[in-house]
Amino acid sequence: VQLVESGGGSVQAGGSLRLSCVASGSTFSIIAMGWYRQAPKKQRELVAVITSGDGIVNYADSVKGRFTISRDNAKNTMYLQMNSLKPEDTAVYYCYADVHKIGYWGQGTQVTVSS
């Protein structure tokens, strides 16, 4: 499974961005996909996850009500709509795919939110 993210950039606080992650390869084996982020000098943390079968979603408390994860199975693409962005959302955002407990990662896309 290969994952390619896009959509990062720089915005002011209160702004919005939409990240995309296109999966290729053995996409039929993906159980769940998600977004993680890693800020400088901090550990990588889960932002949101969506299961492949029934589309169950889960969010980190810090982004609930502001971020929305979704997927388009026909396009093998996952999205992260980020609204009301805050400076503390600044990080490299990584796409992740769970293939029977084997994890695959994208290369990451930078999101910078200025105050």
C-alpha positions as CSV (number, residue, x, y, z in Angstrom):
1,V,0.0,0.0,0.0
2,Q,1.3,3.4,-1.0
3,L,-0.1,6.7,0.5
4,V,0.4,10.2,-0.9
5,E,-0.8,13.2,1.0
6,S,-1.6,16.7,-0.3
7,G,-3.3,19.8,0.7
8,G,-1.1,21.2,3.4
9,G,-0.1,24.8,3.6
10,S,0.0,28.0,5.6
11,V,-3.2,29.7,6.9
12,Q,-4.1,32.2,9.6
13,A,-5.9,31.2,12.8
14,G,-9.5,30.6,12.1
15,G,-8.9,29.4,8.6
16,S,-9.5,26.1,6.9
17,L,-7.6,23.5,4.9
18,R,-8.5,20.2,3.4
19,L,-5.9,17.4,3.3
20,S,-6.2,14.5,0.9
21,C,-4.6,11.0,1.0
22,V,-4.6,8.8,-2.1
23,A,-4.0,5.1,-1.5
24,S,-2.7,2.7,-4.2
25,G,-1.7,-0.9,-4.2
26,S,-3.6,-3.5,-2.2
27,T,-6.2,-1.0,-1.1
28,F,-8.8,-3.8,-0.6
29,S,-6.7,-5.0,2.4
30,I,-7.0,-1.7,4.3
31,I,-9.0,-2.1,7.5
32,A,-8.9,1.5,8.6
33,M,-7.2,4.8,7.7
34,G,-6.4,7.8,9.7
35,W,-4.5,11.0,10.1
36,Y,-1.7,11.6,12.6
37,R,0.3,14.7,13.2
38,Q,3.7,15.5,14.7
39,A,4.6,19.0,16.0
40,P,8.3,19.9,16.5
41,K,9.7,18.2,19.6
42,K,6.5,16.4,20.3
43,Q,5.4,12.8,19.8
44,R,3.2,11.8,16.8
45,E,-0.4,11.8,17.8
46,L,-3.6,10.4,16.4
47,V,-5.9,13.1,14.9
48,A,-8.8,11.1,13.4
49,V,-9.5,7.6,12.1
50,I,-12.1,6.0,9.9
51,T,-12.8,2.3,9.4
52,S,-13.1,0.9,5.9
53,G,-16.1,-1.4,6.4
54,D,-18.7,0.7,8.2
55,G,-17.1,4.1,8.2
56,I,-16.9,4.5,11.9
57,V,-14.9,7.6,12.9
58,N,-13.1,8.7,15.9
59,Y,-11.3,12.0,16.7
60,A,-8.8,13.3,19.2
61,D,-10.5,15.5,21.8
62,S,-8.4,18.5,20.6
63,V,-10.0,18.5,17.1
64,K,-13.6,17.4,17.8
65,G,-16.1,19.7,16.3
66,R,-13.4,21.3,14.1
67,F,-12.0,18.5,11.9
68,T,-14.0,16.0,9.8
69,I,-12.5,12.8,8.3
70,S,-14.1,11.2,5.3
71,R,-13.4,8.9,2.5
72,D,-14.3,8.3,-1.2
73,N,-13.8,4.6,-1.7
74,A,-14.3,4.9,-5.5
75,K,-11.3,7.2,-5.6
76,N,-9.3,5.4,-2.9
77,T,-9.0,8.8,-1.2
78,M,-9.3,9.9,2.4
79,Y,-9.8,13.5,3.4
80,L,-9.4,15.6,6.5
81,Q,-11.4,18.9,6.5
82,M,-9.9,21.2,9.1
83,N,-11.8,24.3,10.1
84,S,-11.3,26.9,12.8
85,L,-7.6,26.1,12.7
86,K,-5.5,27.1,15.7
87,P,-1.7,27.7,16.0
88,E,-1.5,24.6,18.0
89,D,-2.6,22.6,15.0
90,T,0.7,23.4,13.4
91,A,2.4,20.1,12.6
92,V,3.3,17.6,9.9
93,Y,0.2,15.6,9.1
94,Y,0.7,12.0,8.1
95,C,-1.8,9.6,6.4
96,Y,-1.9,6.1,7.9
97,A,-3.4,2.8,6.7
98,D,-3.9,-0.3,8.8
99,V,-3.5,-3.4,6.8
100,H,-4.2,-6.3,9.2
101,K,-2.2,-4.6,11.9
102,I,0.6,-3.7,9.6
103,G,0.9,0.1,9.3
104,Y,1.7,2.1,6.2
105,W,2.6,5.8,6.3
106,G,2.6,8.6,3.8
107,Q,5.4,11.1,3.5
108,G,3.6,13.8,5.4
109,T,2.4,17.3,4.6
110,Q,3.1,20.4,6.5
111,V,0.3,22.5,8.1
112,T,1.3,25.9,9.5
113,V,-1.3,28.0,11.3
114,S,-0.2,31.6,12.3
115,S,-1.8,33.7,14.9
